[in-house]
Amino acid sequence: MFDGRDFPKSLEESLFGSWLEQGRSSKISYAYILILWDELEGEYLPEFVADRSDIASYERYGESVGRQALVAAYDLFSESRVA
């Protein structure tokens, strides 16, 4: 996932799948998984949120001046990408 020059590095599909399962099996009712790029660590990190409105609070990759930036957001259950 995230192959190409628009992304800092690729993400293994198996790791992404394990993050989906982690979010689905959580006791907290999460609905979305956010894929964040951590500039300092040089790796992708998952962030789980319950409401779609929470996604807007993250800075997008390429626009961020902070340590972490939003690369993509997905619905945990349909696995569809959220715009």
Buried (B, 14 or more C-beta within 10 A) or exposed (E): EBEEEEBBEEBEEEEBEEBBEBBEEEEEEBBBBBBBBBBEEEEBEBBBBEEEEBBEEBEEBEEBEEEBBBBBBBBBEEEEEBE
